[in-house]
Amino acid sequence: ARPTALAPLGALLRGLGSTLEGIGAGIADTTSREKLSRHREVMGLPSMAPAISDTCFVAPSANIIGNVKMGSRSNVWYGAILKGDVSAISIGANSSIKDRAIIAPSAAGTVSIGSNVLVGQGAIIGNATLKDGSVVGMGSSVGDGAIVEEGAYVAPGSVVGAGTTVPAGKVFSGFAVLRDLTSEEMSRLAAASEALTQLGAKHAEEAYKTFLEIEQDKSDAKWKFERTLDSDGALGLLEKNPRAQVW
């Protein structure tokens, strides 16, 4: 943010607040300090900084930590955890990591997720490879060294064991490959992935609003609520919307 004319005053007030905190702690004979606990959606570690495209959406309650890279228009939804402190995590463009999904391998390796990939709610991904257009259903787990090839679909609740390969265009259900995906199913999965990408943009627009934008929304909502039958006339506009008053 650009410094304003009030920046020196802000610095002075913050310094005063810190001084008062010290005085108060001394008077109260406090021997311990409260630790700052602040949720951060994206957090780097020493020598491990996330690289997130500006066009991505990261939900306010999600966690992206350490060596994580995300391509354009990808999304990490509410409660999801991507922890790149042991393994590097790479995600392509237009991919969605849905709510409460966990990508946090406990052993060194690499997690490679391609473009247009959908990882469902509550799924757990190890040091695996999810290729372009693949889908991992909700509640599924994909073990270390597993490969889900292009356009493959892992059904909800399935377990893709370590080192297993799900061939391109196949349905994997339970513990094994079940059948081929139909062309209709492929189209539906691709549409679902694109819809999530667009929905992520809408969530980002709302989640990343500034304080002033939120206050403006509240003001606009109040104005709409107070509209009367005369509101569309010049008098009504001037009465109910102070921003329209020019004198």
N, C-alpha and C positions, 0 to 999 in steps of 0.2 A: 504494500500500500504506500501511496505517496505521503510524505510528511505534510502536515498542515500547520497553520499559524498557531494552533493550540498545542502542538507537540511539546514545546518546553513546559507548558503548564501540566500536561499529562505526566511528563517525567517527574516533575516536582511533586505531584500528588502521589505517585507511586512510591517515591522515596519517603514521603511523609508517612504513608501507610506502613511501610517496612519499619520505620522508626517506632511508630506507635505499637506495632506488633511486638517489638523487642521490649518496650517499656512495659506493656501489658504482661508479657511472659515473666518479666522480672518481678513485678508486683505479685503475681500469682505463684511465684516460686516454682515455676514449671521447669522440670529437669529434662523433659523430652520434647521433641518437636513433632508436629504432625507431618507425615510424608505426603507429598503431592501424589495423588492418584488420578490420572487424567487419561481417559480412553483416547487412543489415537488410531484412526483407521489405517494409516500407513506409517510404519515405523522402521527406521533403519537400524542396523547394528554395526559395530566397528568393522570396517572394510566390506560391509554388505549393505548396499542401499537399493531399495526397490526402484524400478524404472517403469513408471506407469504413464501411459499415453494420456494427454489432456482430454481426450474424447471418451475416456473410460468412465464408468460409474462404479464407485465403491460405496456401498451402503454405510450409513453412520455407525452401525453396530457390527460391521465386519472388521476383520483384522488381516492386514497384509504386512508381513514381517520379514526383513532380511532380503535375501537374494531372489527377488521375484520380478519377472518382466512380463508386461502385459501390452498387447498390441491394441490398435485403435478400435474403439467402439465395443470393447469387451466389458463385461459386467461382473462384479462380485456382490452377491445379494446379502440380505440381512442375516447376521449371525455366522456367516461363513468364515473359515480360518484358512489362510494360506501362509504357512510358516516355512520360510526358506533359510533357516538358521543352520541346518545340517545338509540339506540338498538344495540344489538350484531348481527353481520353478520357472518354466517358460510357457507363456500362453499367447497364442496368436491373435488374430483380429476377429471381431464379431463373435466371440465365445462367451458363454454365460456359466458362472459357477453359482448355482442356486443356493437358497437359504440353508444354513447349517451344514453345508458340505465342508469336509475337512481334507485339506491337502497338507499333511505335516509328517513326512517320512521321518522315522527315528534312526535310520541308517544313511550313510553318505551315498549319494547317487544323483540322479537327474529325473525330474518330472517334466515331460514334454507334452504339452497340450496344443494341438494345432488350431486352425481357424474354423469358425462356424461349429464349434464343439459345444455340446450342452451337457453339463454335469448336474444331475438332479438333486433335489433336497435331501440332505442327510447322507449323501454318498461319501465314501472314504477312498481316497486315492493314494497309493504308495508311489514308489519310484517307478512309475509306469509311463507308457506312451499312448496317448489318445490322439489318433490321427484326424485329419480334416473331416468335418462333417459327421463325426461319430457322436453317439449319445449314450450316456451312462444314466440309467434310471434311478429314481429316488431310492435311498436306502441300500444301494449296491456297494460292494467293495471291490477294488481292483488292486491286486497285490503287486509286490516288487517284481520288476522285470516283465510284467504283462504288457501285451500290445493289443490295443483295440484299433483295428485297421479302418481305412476310409469308409465312412458311411455305415459302419456296423452299429448295431443297437444292443445294448445290455439292458435286459428287462429289469424292472424294479425288484429289489431284494436279492438280486443275483450275487454270486461270489465268483469273481474271475481270479483264480488262484495264481500264485507267483509263477512267472515264466509262461503263462498261458497266452496263446494268440487267438484273438477272435477275428476270423477272416472278414475281408471287406464285404459289405452288403448282407451280412448274416445277422440273424437274431440269436443272441445268447441268453438263455433263460435257466435260472437255477445254477447248475454247475457245468453246463455243456451247451454246444451249439445246437439250436433247435431246427432252424430252417432259413430259407432266403427271405429277405425283405421284399415285399411287393412294391411295384412302382408307386402305387398309391400311398403306401406307408412311407416311402422315401420322401415323397413330396410333402406329406403332412409333417414329418419331422423337420424338414428344411424350413417349412413355413413357421413352425413353432420356434425354431432357433432365431429366425429373422424377427419374429414378433417380440421376442425377449430383448433383442438388441434395441428395437425401437422403444420398448417400454422402459428400458434402462435410461434412455435419453430423457424421457419424461420425468422419471424419478430424480435424475441428476439436476434437472432444471429447478425442481422444488427443493431438493436437499441442499444445494449449494447457494441458496439465496443469502444475501447479506441481511444484516439487521434492519437496514433501512428499507429493503425490499419487502421484508416480512411486515414491517409496520405499515408500509403502503398498502399491502394486501388487506390488512386489518381495517385500514381506513376505507378502502374501496368496498369491503364487505359491509361495513357499517352504513356507508352511504346508500348502497343498494337496498339494505333492509329498511332504511328510513324513507324510501321513495314514496311519494304520494301520487294522486291522479294528476297533479299539476307539475310533476317532476320533469316531464318532457317539454314544458313551456319554459320560456326564458326566466320567469320569476321563480319557478320551482328549482331550476338549476342553480340559480344564484343563492337561494335560501338553503339548500341542502348540501351544496358542495362548495366549501370555502375556497377551494383552489380555482373555481371559476369566477370568483369575485375579483374584479380588476380595479376597484377603487378602494 
